[in-house]
Amino acid sequence: MKTFQLCSLTILFDDVPESGDDIKGQEIPLVEGLIINKEEAEKNWLLEAVLTPDWKDFFTEYLVNGQSFMTEVTITKRTNDPATLVCHVRSVNELEKHLSVHLEGVLVVKKEDLSDILIKNLIEEGYEGEALYKEYRQRKKERGRAIQGILSSAYEEVKEKGYYRMGADNDTQD
């Protein structure tokens, strides 16, 4: 297992995005965070997010409903490219001044995947040479529509693999 500092946590969505809709994220402000790569074939990760107590109801609802959600996380430093996970809440614990939320997630999109797909899309759109490079840098910086499509595709993929839970009636066994 490998352990890293969790630098950012953004909830992307928990419902099926409408075709063509932008995926809007809700960044969760971390007091502290930790993420553990379990180094399994299934690409499972464990996360602990220490938050302010006002997030208790938000995460308790996911816990009670057994519902999964897509997240983007950055590790080690905020400027690193994010990875996309499908997570579910394992526990919500009150601390003296904060809240500890434990999540379990499956990696669905790595930064390398995003870059590969983005460059492929740009080539298909007819970009080449210096224009290709400039457009790639711009879209990567803005995380534009190409990223939105990639995330929607990732959602469909994890749903087909059974990683995504829509409610408490789903199996929540390990």
SVG drawing of the C-alpha trace seen along z (x, -y; Angstrom):
<svg xmlns="http://www.w3.org/2000/svg" viewBox="-33 -28 37 36">
<polyline fill="none" stroke="black" stroke-width="0.4" points="0.0,0.0 1.1,-3.6 -0.1,-6.6 -0.4,-10.1 -1.6,-13.5 -5.1,-14.2 -4.9,-17.8 -8.3,-18.3 -11.6,-16.5 -14.4,-17.5 -17.7,-15.7 -18.5,-15.7 -22.0,-14.2 -24.2,-11.5 -26.9,-11.5 -26.7,-10.6 -25.6,-13.7 -27.9,-14.9 -26.4,-14.6 -24.4,-17.7 -24.6,-19.0 -21.4,-20.3 -20.4,-18.2 -20.4,-20.6 -18.3,-19.9 -18.6,-20.7 -15.2,-21.2 -15.1,-20.0 -12.8,-22.2 -10.4,-19.9 -8.9,-20.5 -6.6,-17.5 -6.7,-14.5 -5.1,-11.2 -5.4,-8.7 -4.2,-5.2 -3.6,-3.2 -4.5,0.4 -2.5,1.6 -5.0,4.1 -6.0,5.1 -9.4,3.4 -7.6,0.0 -9.2,-0.5 -8.3,-3.5 -9.2,-4.5 -9.6,-8.2 -9.9,-10.0 -11.2,-13.6 -11.1,-15.7 -13.7,-18.4 -15.6,-21.1 -18.7,-19.7 -21.1,-21.5 -20.5,-18.7 -21.9,-16.0 -25.5,-15.9 -24.1,-16.0 -21.9,-12.9 -24.3,-11.1 -27.0,-11.2 -24.7,-9.3 -23.8,-6.9 -27.4,-6.2 -28.5,-5.9 -25.5,-3.7 -25.2,-5.9 -21.9,-6.3 -20.7,-9.5 -17.9,-10.5 -15.0,-12.5 -11.9,-14.2 -8.9,-14.1 -5.4,-15.5 -2.7,-14.1 0.6,-15.4 0.1,-19.0 -2.9,-20.9 -1.2,-21.6 -1.0,-17.9 -3.5,-16.6 -6.6,-15.1 -7.7,-11.5 -11.3,-10.5 -12.8,-7.9 -16.2,-6.5 -16.6,-6.6 -19.0,-5.6 -19.0,-6.7 -17.7,-4.0 -18.2,-6.1 -18.8,-9.6 -17.2,-10.2 -17.3,-13.3 -14.0,-14.4 -13.5,-17.0 -13.6,-20.0 -13.9,-18.4 -15.5,-15.5 -13.7,-12.5 -15.2,-11.0 -13.9,-7.7 -14.5,-6.9 -13.7,-3.9 -13.2,-4.5 -12.3,-2.9 -10.0,-4.7 -11.8,-5.3 -9.8,-8.0 -6.2,-8.8 -4.5,-12.0 -2.7,-10.0 -6.1,-8.8 -7.4,-12.4 -4.3,-13.6 -4.4,-10.8 -8.1,-11.2 -7.8,-15.0 -4.9,-14.9 -6.8,-12.3 -9.9,-14.5 -7.9,-17.5 -6.3,-15.6 -9.7,-14.4 -10.9,-18.0 -8.1,-18.8 -5.5,-20.5 -1.9,-20.0 1.6,-21.5 1.8,-24.5 -2.0,-25.0 -2.4,-21.5 0.0,-22.3 -1.6,-25.6 -5.1,-24.2 -4.0,-21.2 -2.5,-23.5 -5.5,-25.8 -8.1,-23.0 -6.0,-21.2 -5.8,-24.4 -9.5,-25.2 -10.6,-21.5 -13.0,-22.2 -15.8,-20.2 -13.4,-17.4 -12.9,-16.7 -16.7,-16.7 -17.2,-14.1 -14.4,-11.9 -16.1,-12.1 -19.4,-11.2 -17.8,-8.2 -16.1,-7.2 -19.5,-7.3 -21.0,-5.0 -18.1,-2.6 -18.2,-2.3 -21.9,-1.9 -21.6,1.1 -18.9,2.6 -21.2,2.4 -19.0,-0.1 -21.7,-2.7 -24.4,-2.4 -27.6,-4.3 -29.1,-3.6 -29.4,-1.6 -31.0,1.4 -27.6,2.2 -25.2,4.6 -22.8,2.8 -20.6,5.7 -16.8,5.5"/>
</svg>
